[in-house]
Every structure is written in structure tokens, then in C-alpha cells.
Amino acid sequence: MAPMYFAGEIKFGVVTQAESAFVQVLSALSIIVTQFEQLSNFVAGVTRLETFATALEPPAKEKTVERPDIESVEDARLALDHITLMTPDYRQTLVHDLSAEAPAGKGLLITGRAASARARCSGQWRGCGARAREDHPSPLSEMLFLPQRPYMVIGSLREQLLYPQVDREIGDAELKTVLEKVNLADLPERVGGFDAELDWGQLLSLGEQQRLAFARLLLTRPGYAVLDEATSALDAPNEALLYRELQNAGTTYISVGHRPSLPAYHDQVLELQGGETGA
């Protein structure tokens, strides 16, 4: 542009205007790069909300064919009896006539290409048949779900550890002992104590968040736990440490994941192949 200016083909004002326009365009495009992680998290949140909204929508009026739902019953075991799971539009069958049981006080690993179905047979997707047996009087108090990205509550470190029952009274000594078990012994001192209120989702790495979620599990001591890629951000020693503590707690747990190290921490492995298509 400079040669054009000196040749008298353009005026100096055009040069300055072009420079200003370039800076504005560059700044706008840079947002995508600098805010990529935040945008990815936002998209993931919107996707989850869309999934929930789809699950809550009533069946389409034009659908006249009766589709089977999961029958959930209380029993002396946690098991699936002849479950067939389909996508919400009933176009693809994820698992067909599946029966599985989680050994009491031990672990069951679900892996394979169709493991992305996660635990949707619990009711989020209704295109299922047969029944799921549950051995617990209250799902909210006896079962804990650990997702890949744990939920970080808005509150203190104490509330983070006690979630979802934040009103429990547990002393600092017990909280410190649990943090030591998940290799986060220095966390209270680092953040300013158990009553410090910070932006935990930004302050803690994903690996630290996953270890904090395991601390919640050890404090809650539920009868059952579902772990959805709950150690994906951990190295091998930390993963082994957490599963060892989980085994010592006596909780019956079901893990969903693909890491080759996971079978070593489970008594049974269920591999889902997938690929079946239905009407």
C-alpha cells in the first residue's frame, strides 16, 4: 500500500482507514483463538441441555406404535435384565437384549465403541425394554454419579467436598484426611482454608477437579457409584490411587471408559460392540 501512496494512487486517509479496519478484523478473529476453551465449554453445556430437552419432550403425535420403556424395580442386586437400548428417534439400536450385573462391593467396567451410550438406561433415554433392577431405597442418597468434568459448586472448598449434601457437619481433620487420600493434601493451605470461596472451575485443573470429585465420593460413601470417564485427566499413579481407595470403601461401582488401564481395577468387564440399526 505504501508504493501506491507514494505513487499518488491513493490518499493518506485511505491508508489509515485500511489500517484501522485491519486491526478491527484481526481483533475479532483473535477472539476465536483466545477464547477457544471457553467457547468449547459453552458448546458442551448447550449440547447437554439440548439432550435433556429432547429427553423431556413428549412423544411426537404422529407416533402411534407403542415403544417399550425401562421398568425400574427394587431388588437385591444392581443389574440389567434383557435391556434393549435405542436412540430417542428409535432409528438405531445401541444394545440389544443385554443382561449384566454389578457385583456387590466390587466394580463393573463398561467399554467398547458403544460405551458412549453411558448410563442413559437410567431414564434419560426411554427407548429401552425389559427392566433395570436397583438395590437401594433412595437413588439420590445411595447412588453418586461422577462425570468426566465434575460439577464445581459456587461456594467454599468445604461445600465442594460435601456436595451434594453441603449441610453435613464434618470436621476439618476428616476433610484433610480425605484430601490426603486423593493426593490433594496441600489444597486447603494453597487456597486459604476450607472456607475460601473461589472460582474452582478456573482455579483447579481438570485432574484436580476429578480428584476432588473422588474425595466427595469417599466422604459420602454411597452404596453405588457410576464413573463416566472420571479419571480421564489423571496419570497412572493417581488413577491407581483413587481406584484403590474406592475399592477399600466397599462401594459397588460401574465405570464407563476406554483407557487400557481400567480393567485392572474392575472385577468384570462388559464390552459393547454397537453398530446395530433398528426401525
Backbone bond lengths (Angstrom), bond angles and torsions (degrees), N, CA, C in turn:
res aa  C-N    CA-C-N  psi(-1)  N-CA   C-N-CA  omega(-1)  CA-C   N-CA-C  phi
1 M - - - 1.450 - - 1.531 111.03 -
2 A 1.344 115.69 -30.85 1.464 119.42 179.69 1.529 112.11 -61.53
3 P 1.368 119.60 -45.03 1.473 119.35 177.23 1.521 112.67 -59.27
4 M 1.327 117.34 -35.66 1.458 120.68 179.49 1.529 110.04 -66.85
5 Y 1.375 115.60 -36.20 1.470 118.54 179.34 1.515 111.04 -67.32
6 F 1.356 115.84 -46.68 1.460 119.22 -178.68 1.527 111.51 -68.58
7 A 1.318 116.73 -24.92 1.466 119.66 177.15 1.515 111.58 -81.11
8 G 1.342 115.85 -4.51 1.451 120.42 178.53 1.507 114.38 79.33
9 E 1.350 117.06 15.24 1.447 119.81 -177.88 1.535 112.10 -82.38
10 I 1.331 117.23 -24.58 1.461 120.71 176.79 1.519 108.92 -135.33
11 K 1.338 116.26 160.00 1.451 121.27 179.82 1.528 110.52 -91.35
12 F 1.332 116.30 161.39 1.449 121.34 -178.33 1.538 111.50 -63.37
13 G 1.328 116.98 -34.21 1.464 120.15 178.39 1.515 113.00 -61.83
14 V 1.343 115.91 -34.59 1.469 119.78 177.69 1.526 110.47 -65.26
15 V 1.345 116.47 -38.71 1.462 120.81 179.52 1.520 110.58 -62.25
16 T 1.337 116.84 -47.23 1.468 120.22 -178.92 1.528 111.46 -66.17
17 Q 1.331 117.02 -37.30 1.456 119.52 177.87 1.526 111.48 -66.19
18 A 1.321 116.59 -39.05 1.464 120.43 178.58 1.523 111.09 -65.19
19 E 1.354 115.07 -40.09 1.466 119.25 178.63 1.530 110.65 -63.20
20 S 1.337 116.42 -44.04 1.460 120.59 179.22 1.524 111.58 -62.43
21 A 1.339 116.41 -41.22 1.465 120.02 179.29 1.519 111.02 -65.34
22 F 1.334 116.97 -39.37 1.463 120.88 179.04 1.527 111.28 -62.68
23 V 1.338 116.22 -43.56 1.464 120.66 -179.97 1.527 110.51 -61.80
24 Q 1.341 117.45 -40.50 1.460 120.85 179.87 1.530 111.48 -65.94
25 V 1.337 116.18 -42.37 1.472 119.89 179.23 1.526 110.30 -65.64
26 L 1.345 116.42 -42.75 1.464 120.23 179.49 1.521 111.07 -62.45
27 S 1.324 116.26 -42.12 1.465 120.39 179.37 1.523 111.22 -63.42
28 A 1.325 116.85 -40.49 1.469 120.67 -179.70 1.526 111.05 -65.89
29 L 1.330 117.09 -42.70 1.466 120.94 179.89 1.519 111.75 -69.88
30 S 1.323 117.56 -29.48 1.463 120.89 -179.12 1.516 112.18 -67.15
31 I 1.333 117.25 -24.22 1.465 120.40 178.76 1.517 110.98 -57.98
32 I 1.328 116.57 -37.79 1.463 120.79 -179.12 1.524 110.44 -62.26
33 V 1.329 116.54 -37.58 1.462 120.85 -178.20 1.525 111.26 -77.21
34 T 1.325 116.54 -48.57 1.467 120.50 -174.97 1.527 112.91 -72.32
35 Q 1.341 116.46 -27.41 1.458 119.97 -177.98 1.527 112.42 -109.01
36 F 1.332 116.51 22.76 1.467 119.82 -174.18 1.530 111.90 -61.13
37 E 1.336 117.36 -45.04 1.465 120.33 -178.61 1.518 111.28 -63.52
38 Q 1.356 116.41 -44.73 1.461 119.59 179.30 1.524 111.30 -63.29
39 L 1.349 116.81 -39.97 1.460 119.97 178.32 1.527 111.43 -65.07
40 S 1.347 116.65 -37.99 1.464 120.62 179.10 1.523 110.63 -64.50
41 N 1.347 116.25 -43.19 1.460 120.02 178.25 1.526 111.16 -63.58
42 F 1.345 115.98 -38.49 1.463 120.25 179.22 1.530 110.46 -64.10
43 V 1.340 116.53 -43.79 1.464 120.85 179.65 1.525 110.22 -63.46
44 A 1.350 116.76 -41.62 1.466 119.78 178.74 1.525 111.10 -61.62
45 G 1.323 116.64 -40.87 1.464 120.54 178.24 1.508 112.05 -64.38
46 V 1.329 116.83 -43.39 1.464 120.79 178.92 1.533 110.54 -63.55
47 T 1.338 116.39 -39.27 1.465 120.14 179.50 1.517 111.14 -63.10
48 R 1.336 116.68 -42.31 1.463 119.59 178.72 1.523 111.47 -64.59
49 L 1.327 116.26 -41.82 1.458 119.56 179.07 1.528 110.84 -64.14
50 E 1.333 116.53 -37.38 1.465 120.13 178.35 1.525 110.37 -64.86
51 T 1.343 116.46 -36.98 1.463 120.36 178.07 1.514 110.69 -64.87
52 F 1.352 116.62 -43.62 1.458 120.22 177.82 1.522 110.95 -62.89
53 A 1.340 115.98 -42.87 1.464 119.88 -179.27 1.528 110.75 -62.03
54 T 1.319 116.71 -40.32 1.460 120.72 178.79 1.521 111.29 -64.01
55 A 1.363 114.86 -40.50 1.462 118.85 -179.19 1.524 112.02 -66.97
56 L 1.341 116.60 -30.10 1.461 120.63 -177.34 1.519 112.91 -85.48
57 E 1.331 117.00 -14.15 1.454 119.57 -179.04 1.528 110.70 -66.86
58 P 1.320 118.43 139.21 1.475 120.21 176.63 1.517 110.06 -68.57
59 P 1.323 117.32 154.42 1.474 120.31 179.11 1.524 111.09 -56.80
60 A 1.315 115.55 146.62 1.465 120.80 179.19 1.534 110.30 -60.96
61 K 1.335 115.38 143.70 1.464 119.94 -176.31 1.526 111.92 -62.54
62 E 1.337 115.75 -31.09 1.448 116.84 -176.22 1.519 112.94 -76.71
63 K 1.331 117.12 -7.88 1.451 119.02 -179.54 1.525 108.51 -81.68
64 T 1.302 116.78 117.01 1.455 120.96 -177.32 1.518 112.56 -111.46
65 V 1.326 117.32 -17.18 1.457 120.76 -177.93 1.525 109.69 -78.50
66 E 1.321 116.78 130.80 1.451 121.35 178.48 1.524 109.58 -70.21
67 R 1.325 116.46 130.50 1.448 121.60 178.07 1.525 109.03 -113.90
68 P 1.336 118.01 138.04 1.466 119.20 -178.51 1.527 111.46 -73.12
69 D 1.310 115.54 147.46 1.459 122.56 175.06 1.520 108.73 -113.45
70 I 1.320 115.27 167.04 1.458 119.63 175.50 1.516 109.36 -73.55
71 E 1.299 115.77 133.92 1.466 120.76 173.00 1.523 107.24 -100.69
72 S 1.315 116.91 115.04 1.459 122.07 -178.77 1.524 109.20 -98.43
73 V 1.324 115.39 123.03 1.463 120.01 -178.84 1.522 109.39 -131.42
74 E 1.330 115.98 151.35 1.457 120.84 175.88 1.518 109.20 -83.43
75 D 1.331 114.98 134.73 1.452 120.54 -176.53 1.516 107.97 -148.04
76 A 1.314 116.57 -178.02 1.461 120.86 -179.32 1.522 112.35 -87.71
77 R 1.313 118.27 17.46 1.461 121.71 -179.16 1.525 109.55 -156.45
78 L 1.340 115.32 162.32 1.460 121.44 174.66 1.518 106.90 -104.43
79 A 1.324 116.41 109.78 1.463 119.06 -170.64 1.517 111.38 -154.86
80 L 1.328 114.59 163.47 1.462 123.75 172.19 1.525 107.51 -116.14
81 D 1.322 116.47 128.66 1.459 121.02 179.90 1.521 109.73 -114.45
82 H 1.334 115.78 106.80 1.467 122.19 174.80 1.532 111.78 53.95
83 I 1.315 115.93 53.49 1.462 121.82 -179.03 1.525 110.92 -85.77
84 T 1.327 116.01 133.30 1.463 122.46 170.05 1.523 107.22 -118.99
85 L 1.331 115.89 119.92 1.470 121.26 -174.62 1.520 109.98 -114.43
86 M 1.347 115.42 128.01 1.456 121.45 179.87 1.520 109.91 -122.91
87 T 1.328 116.02 161.23 1.457 121.03 174.89 1.530 108.60 -68.35
88 P 1.367 118.35 160.72 1.466 120.26 -176.38 1.527 114.63 -57.66
89 D 1.350 117.65 -26.26 1.465 119.17 179.39 1.534 112.72 -88.86
90 Y 1.336 116.54 2.89 1.457 122.89 177.49 1.534 112.88 62.10
91 R 1.314 117.09 24.07 1.460 119.46 -178.15 1.527 112.73 -96.63
92 Q 1.328 116.92 -20.27 1.455 119.38 -178.14 1.521 110.48 -135.84
93 T 1.315 115.41 134.77 1.456 121.28 176.44 1.517 108.97 -94.94
94 L 1.319 116.14 122.49 1.465 120.78 -179.01 1.523 111.71 -86.55
95 V 1.309 117.01 -44.24 1.463 121.24 174.52 1.517 107.87 -138.19
96 H 1.334 115.82 148.11 1.462 120.37 -176.32 1.519 109.87 -128.84
97 D 1.332 115.49 125.31 1.462 123.04 174.97 1.534 111.27 50.92
98 L 1.315 115.46 53.02 1.469 121.57 -176.18 1.524 111.10 -94.13
99 S 1.315 115.56 132.43 1.464 121.94 172.92 1.523 108.44 -125.59
100 A 1.316 116.12 130.99 1.466 120.94 -179.97 1.513 108.52 -153.94
101 E 1.334 115.64 154.81 1.462 120.75 -179.09 1.520 109.52 -140.66
102 A 1.322 116.87 135.25 1.458 122.37 176.29 1.518 108.31 -88.25
103 P 1.334 118.76 119.68 1.467 120.21 179.60 1.520 110.95 -61.92
104 A 1.309 117.43 136.97 1.460 121.68 -178.16 1.526 110.51 -60.53
105 G 1.342 115.75 127.09 1.452 121.16 178.29 1.514 114.44 74.60
106 K 1.339 117.55 8.82 1.459 121.01 -177.97 1.526 110.17 -129.66
107 G 1.333 116.88 -167.88 1.452 120.25 -173.28 1.518 114.55 -121.91
108 L 1.342 114.33 144.57 1.463 122.52 174.68 1.518 107.95 -123.20
109 L 1.330 117.17 127.11 1.463 122.27 178.88 1.517 109.66 -104.63
110 I 1.342 116.31 129.37 1.461 122.50 174.67 1.525 107.58 -108.47
111 T 1.307 116.84 121.69 1.460 120.97 -176.64 1.519 109.23 -141.72
112 G 1.331 116.29 178.61 1.452 120.87 178.80 1.516 111.87 110.90
113 R 1.330 116.83 177.35 1.464 122.02 -176.07 1.519 112.55 -62.63
114 A 1.321 117.33 -33.70 1.461 120.38 -177.38 1.520 112.30 -91.15
115 A 1.330 117.37 7.83 1.470 119.40 -179.09 1.518 111.83 -66.55
116 S 1.338 116.74 -12.93 1.457 119.57 178.04 1.527 111.43 -65.58
117 A 1.329 117.03 -13.57 1.464 120.34 175.57 1.521 110.68 -63.79
118 R 1.344 116.47 -19.55 1.457 122.86 177.36 1.531 110.53 55.20
119 A 1.305 115.81 -138.53 1.464 120.42 -177.20 1.516 110.43 -106.48
120 R 1.326 118.34 35.71 1.457 121.09 -173.11 1.527 112.53 -69.01
121 C 1.321 117.11 -12.56 1.464 118.75 175.06 1.512 111.36 -67.28
122 S 1.332 118.07 -9.05 1.460 120.21 179.59 1.515 112.15 -72.30
123 G 1.341 117.64 -5.03 1.460 118.38 175.24 1.506 113.81 133.24
124 Q 1.328 118.13 -13.79 1.459 119.08 -179.54 1.524 110.23 -66.34
125 W 1.347 116.82 -37.66 1.459 121.26 173.34 1.519 107.24 -110.05
126 R 1.334 116.59 132.56 1.458 120.23 -173.69 1.519 112.78 -100.79
127 G 1.331 118.13 -1.00 1.459 120.16 -177.80 1.502 112.03 -81.08
128 C 1.310 118.59 59.67 1.446 123.00 -175.66 1.520 109.42 -133.37
129 G 1.328 115.13 159.61 1.444 119.33 176.77 1.512 110.74 -126.84
130 A 1.328 116.89 174.37 1.457 124.67 -179.61 1.519 110.70 67.84
131 R 1.345 118.69 -147.89 1.450 118.79 -170.63 1.509 112.83 -141.41
132 A 1.328 114.39 154.27 1.455 122.06 173.40 1.516 107.21 -113.74
133 R 1.333 116.30 126.01 1.453 120.92 -178.56 1.520 109.43 -98.41
134 E 1.328 116.51 134.56 1.447 121.02 -176.53 1.528 109.52 -128.91
135 D 1.318 115.63 130.63 1.454 121.08 -179.79 1.520 109.01 -105.21
136 H 1.327 116.81 71.67 1.459 120.26 175.54 1.524 108.72 -164.13
137 P 1.321 117.71 139.05 1.460 120.30 -177.38 1.519 113.36 -73.42
138 S 1.330 118.13 -28.60 1.460 121.30 -177.19 1.517 109.89 -139.48
139 P 1.337 119.60 108.30 1.465 121.34 -178.06 1.520 112.70 -56.17
140 L 1.323 119.62 -35.08 1.454 121.70 -176.44 1.519 112.12 -70.03
141 S 1.315 117.57 -34.88 1.455 120.40 -175.87 1.515 113.38 -93.36
142 E 1.344 117.72 -21.89 1.454 120.25 -174.51 1.526 114.23 -109.09
143 M 1.323 118.26 -4.13 1.462 120.29 -179.73 1.523 110.08 -131.49
144 L 1.326 115.92 133.17 1.463 121.42 -179.60 1.527 108.98 -122.64
145 F 1.336 115.90 135.26 1.466 121.98 -178.60 1.515 109.43 -109.77
146 L 1.335 116.81 126.20 1.459 122.47 178.18 1.528 108.79 -113.02
147 P 1.344 118.30 105.31 1.468 120.73 179.05 1.525 111.31 -80.75
148 Q 1.319 115.39 173.40 1.466 120.14 179.26 1.523 111.45 -62.77
149 R 1.319 117.07 -40.98 1.468 121.52 175.39 1.527 107.68 -111.75
150 P 1.326 117.81 100.92 1.462 121.23 -174.81 1.528 112.18 -61.55
151 Y 1.321 115.45 152.64 1.455 121.42 176.66 1.520 108.97 -77.96
152 M 1.323 116.60 124.46 1.454 122.02 177.57 1.530 108.64 -102.20
153 V 1.325 116.55 111.60 1.455 120.17 -176.96 1.530 110.36 -71.83
154 I 1.323 116.49 156.68 1.459 121.94 174.67 1.523 107.19 -84.99
155 G 1.318 116.67 104.49 1.453 120.01 -176.62 1.507 111.43 169.38
156 S 1.313 116.34 -158.64 1.459 122.44 -175.53 1.528 111.15 -85.21
157 L 1.333 115.34 170.43 1.463 120.65 175.74 1.526 109.70 -62.53
158 R 1.320 117.46 -36.74 1.460 121.02 177.74 1.528 110.67 -59.85
159 E 1.326 116.99 -43.97 1.460 120.91 179.81 1.526 111.35 -68.18
160 Q 1.327 116.41 -33.57 1.462 119.83 175.41 1.522 110.35 -59.10
161 L 1.324 116.27 -44.21 1.459 120.73 -176.86 1.525 112.34 -72.53
162 L 1.337 117.48 -35.54 1.454 121.01 -175.74 1.523 113.37 -85.35
163 Y 1.335 117.93 -13.28 1.454 121.17 -179.68 1.535 109.84 -55.70
164 P 1.342 120.16 136.42 1.469 127.84 11.81 1.534 114.35 -93.06
165 Q 1.327 118.45 3.93 1.465 121.11 179.70 1.523 108.84 -109.82
166 V 1.334 116.42 72.97 1.460 121.78 -170.58 1.524 112.89 -72.08
167 D 1.331 118.86 -10.54 1.464 121.46 -178.72 1.527 113.07 -89.00
168 R 1.327 117.18 -1.44 1.461 119.09 178.62 1.526 110.66 -66.68
169 E 1.314 115.97 149.61 1.462 121.18 178.04 1.529 108.96 -105.11
170 I 1.314 115.63 103.77 1.463 122.38 178.82 1.516 107.78 -126.78
171 G 1.312 116.45 131.00 1.451 121.65 -176.02 1.516 113.64 -69.66
172 D 1.345 115.38 159.98 1.462 120.87 -179.19 1.527 111.53 -61.23
173 A 1.320 117.65 -34.57 1.464 120.89 -177.85 1.526 110.95 -62.12
174 E 1.335 116.61 -43.46 1.464 120.33 179.14 1.521 110.93 -68.19
175 L 1.325 116.47 -37.71 1.464 119.40 177.76 1.524 110.91 -64.07
176 K 1.322 116.91 -40.20 1.467 120.75 178.41 1.527 110.83 -65.12
177 T 1.333 116.64 -39.49 1.463 120.43 179.60 1.528 110.87 -61.95
178 V 1.333 116.71 -42.20 1.466 120.32 179.56 1.520 110.85 -66.96
179 L 1.327 117.46 -40.10 1.466 120.11 178.07 1.523 111.23 -63.57
180 E 1.325 117.27 -34.67 1.464 120.42 175.80 1.527 110.80 -63.76
181 K 1.325 116.36 -36.67 1.463 120.42 -178.92 1.517 112.36 -66.52
182 V 1.346 117.65 -27.22 1.465 120.60 -179.19 1.533 111.79 -105.51
183 N 1.326 115.73 15.61 1.470 121.83 175.84 1.527 112.46 64.66
184 L 1.344 115.67 40.69 1.471 121.48 175.11 1.533 109.82 -128.99
185 A 1.323 116.98 35.90 1.461 120.95 -174.19 1.521 112.62 -62.04
186 D 1.334 117.83 -29.92 1.462 120.85 -176.42 1.528 113.36 -87.00
187 L 1.331 117.75 -2.18 1.466 120.18 -173.30 1.531 113.20 -62.02
188 P 1.344 121.44 -47.21 1.474 119.73 -178.91 1.529 112.55 -58.66
189 E 1.322 117.01 -43.33 1.463 120.15 179.94 1.520 111.00 -67.28
190 R 1.312 116.32 -34.99 1.471 120.72 -177.33 1.520 112.06 -68.93
191 V 1.344 117.51 -33.92 1.469 120.68 -174.56 1.522 113.31 -102.17
192 G 1.335 117.68 -6.99 1.458 119.54 178.64 1.511 114.98 101.94
193 G 1.342 117.67 24.65 1.456 121.18 175.79 1.518 114.11 101.64
194 F 1.330 115.73 172.72 1.459 121.50 -175.42 1.520 113.13 -71.75
195 D 1.319 117.56 -18.15 1.472 119.97 -178.86 1.525 112.92 -97.27
196 A 1.330 116.92 6.29 1.468 120.42 178.13 1.529 109.88 -69.74
197 E 1.316 116.90 134.62 1.466 122.85 178.06 1.522 109.01 -112.29
198 L 1.322 115.92 112.26 1.461 122.15 -175.59 1.525 109.59 -134.74
199 D 1.328 115.34 173.91 1.466 120.75 175.57 1.523 107.08 -84.33
200 W 1.322 116.58 86.66 1.457 121.53 -171.16 1.531 112.86 -64.86
201 G 1.311 117.01 -32.99 1.453 119.71 178.99 1.514 113.20 -64.06
202 Q 1.335 116.79 -29.24 1.463 121.51 178.30 1.524 111.31 -92.69
203 L 1.328 117.00 -33.61 1.461 120.97 -176.01 1.524 112.66 -72.63
204 L 1.329 117.10 -41.72 1.459 121.42 -174.80 1.525 110.97 -96.09
205 S 1.312 115.80 141.80 1.460 120.29 173.89 1.528 109.01 -70.24
206 L 1.328 116.39 166.73 1.464 119.59 -179.88 1.521 110.45 -61.91
207 G 1.338 116.74 -38.15 1.459 119.94 178.46 1.515 111.67 -63.17
208 E 1.336 117.73 -40.47 1.467 121.08 177.32 1.523 110.92 -67.33
209 Q 1.320 117.07 -37.28 1.463 120.19 177.53 1.527 110.39 -63.81
210 Q 1.321 117.60 -40.19 1.460 120.70 179.46 1.524 111.00 -66.66
211 R 1.328 117.41 -38.35 1.468 119.92 177.09 1.532 110.76 -68.21
212 L 1.335 116.68 -35.90 1.459 120.37 176.70 1.524 110.65 -64.64
213 A 1.335 116.79 -37.30 1.462 120.51 177.50 1.529 110.78 -63.94
214 F 1.331 116.87 -37.37 1.461 119.86 177.07 1.525 110.78 -67.32
215 A 1.336 116.64 -33.40 1.461 119.71 176.18 1.529 109.88 -63.22
216 R 1.332 117.23 -39.50 1.466 120.81 175.58 1.524 110.18 -58.75
217 L 1.323 115.38 -43.67 1.453 120.48 -177.95 1.528 110.47 -62.25
218 L 1.339 116.76 -43.95 1.460 120.42 -178.71 1.522 111.77 -67.03
219 L 1.329 116.76 -31.17 1.464 120.14 177.53 1.525 111.80 -76.43
220 T 1.324 116.85 -38.16 1.460 121.69 -178.23 1.530 111.76 -74.93
221 R 1.351 116.34 -35.93 1.465 123.09 -178.62 1.530 111.08 50.94
222 P 1.341 117.57 58.17 1.469 119.85 -179.53 1.521 110.84 -72.21
223 G 1.313 115.97 162.60 1.453 119.64 176.04 1.514 111.53 -69.55
224 Y 1.341 116.04 -31.70 1.461 121.44 -177.10 1.520 109.90 -138.88
225 A 1.326 116.15 148.49 1.458 121.68 177.24 1.522 108.90 -139.44
226 V 1.344 115.86 138.58 1.465 122.31 175.25 1.522 107.30 -114.49
227 L 1.327 117.02 121.99 1.460 122.78 -175.04 1.526 109.08 -113.09
228 D 1.307 116.88 108.70 1.468 122.39 -177.72 1.529 109.07 -100.63
229 E 1.336 117.11 95.59 1.466 122.14 -177.61 1.537 110.00 53.40
230 A 1.320 116.78 38.19 1.465 121.99 -170.34 1.519 113.95 -73.47
231 T 1.340 118.46 -9.85 1.477 121.28 178.30 1.522 111.65 -122.77
232 S 1.326 117.26 21.39 1.469 121.09 -173.79 1.520 113.71 -63.56
233 A 1.347 118.18 -25.67 1.466 121.04 -176.80 1.527 112.37 -100.51
234 L 1.326 117.96 9.89 1.462 121.48 -175.67 1.519 111.45 -102.21
235 D 1.335 115.10 151.96 1.453 119.16 172.68 1.525 108.96 -79.65
236 A 1.335 116.50 171.52 1.462 121.01 -174.33 1.526 113.15 -60.22
237 P 1.355 120.51 -44.80 1.474 119.33 -179.68 1.525 113.19 -62.09
238 N 1.334 117.87 -41.70 1.462 120.04 179.92 1.521 111.54 -68.72
239 E 1.320 116.86 -38.35 1.463 120.05 177.44 1.526 110.63 -61.77
240 A 1.340 116.17 -45.66 1.468 120.55 178.97 1.521 110.96 -62.17
241 L 1.343 116.34 -39.84 1.464 121.33 179.43 1.527 111.02 -60.72
242 L 1.329 117.37 -47.05 1.461 120.98 -176.48 1.523 112.05 -66.95
243 Y 1.325 116.92 -42.78 1.461 118.93 179.70 1.531 111.22 -68.09
244 R 1.321 117.15 -32.29 1.464 119.51 176.74 1.526 110.43 -64.94
245 E 1.334 116.87 -42.68 1.458 120.46 177.28 1.533 111.22 -65.18
246 L 1.329 116.73 -37.12 1.459 120.87 178.72 1.523 110.60 -65.35
247 Q 1.316 116.77 -41.35 1.464 120.70 178.28 1.525 111.21 -64.57
248 N 1.317 116.32 -39.22 1.468 120.14 179.20 1.524 112.25 -67.51
249 A 1.341 117.08 -25.45 1.463 121.10 -178.77 1.523 112.60 -74.00
250 G 1.326 117.44 -16.81 1.460 120.78 179.05 1.513 114.45 78.51
251 T 1.336 118.18 14.24 1.465 122.06 179.18 1.521 110.62 -79.65
252 T 1.308 117.35 137.77 1.461 121.67 171.28 1.524 107.89 -78.47
253 Y 1.330 117.51 122.55 1.462 118.86 -173.81 1.524 111.87 -131.12
254 I 1.332 113.74 147.59 1.461 122.68 176.21 1.519 107.49 -121.81
255 S 1.315 116.59 122.98 1.461 121.68 179.41 1.521 110.28 -108.50
256 V 1.328 116.21 142.50 1.458 122.59 172.72 1.518 106.91 -118.45
257 G 1.324 118.05 121.16 1.461 119.82 -177.60 1.509 111.89 -177.71
258 H 1.347 114.44 174.30 1.455 120.71 -175.28 1.531 113.27 -126.29
259 R 1.332 117.87 -3.46 1.468 119.98 -177.41 1.528 109.71 -64.93
260 P 1.338 117.52 135.37 1.473 120.14 -177.54 1.518 113.84 -65.05
261 S 1.338 117.61 -15.30 1.456 120.66 -179.72 1.523 112.92 -80.83
262 L 1.330 118.53 -17.22 1.465 121.91 -171.79 1.528 115.32 -65.10
263 P 1.345 120.51 -39.42 1.474 118.88 -177.71 1.523 113.82 -55.42
264 A 1.317 118.20 -27.91 1.465 120.90 -177.74 1.524 112.35 -64.68
265 Y 1.344 117.51 -21.21 1.458 120.85 -176.42 1.525 112.69 -102.38
266 H 1.313 117.38 11.35 1.466 120.75 -176.59 1.524 110.09 -130.94
267 D 1.324 114.72 150.19 1.462 120.54 -179.08 1.525 111.86 -86.41
268 Q 1.335 116.57 -25.93 1.450 120.94 177.75 1.518 109.71 -136.28
269 V 1.340 116.40 148.90 1.461 122.29 179.05 1.524 108.75 -126.64
270 L 1.329 116.22 126.11 1.454 123.06 176.66 1.526 108.52 -110.92
271 E 1.327 117.09 111.82 1.470 121.48 -179.43 1.521 109.27 -100.90
272 L 1.335 116.01 120.54 1.462 121.90 179.83 1.525 109.73 -96.43
273 Q 1.315 116.96 126.90 1.462 121.18 -178.07 1.515 112.07 -87.51
274 G 1.350 117.96 -43.88 1.463 120.94 179.63 1.506 111.74 72.02
275 G 1.373 114.07 -171.89 1.452 119.84 175.97 1.507 114.71 96.11
276 E 1.334 118.54 -5.54 1.465 120.02 -179.71 1.523 109.95 -84.41
277 T 1.301 116.25 139.23 1.469 121.48 180.00 1.519 110.21 -115.15
278 G 1.322 115.55 137.06 1.465 120.71 -179.87 1.501 111.12 -125.23
279 A 1.331 115.71 172.56 1.458 119.84 179.53 1.502 109.63 -74.39
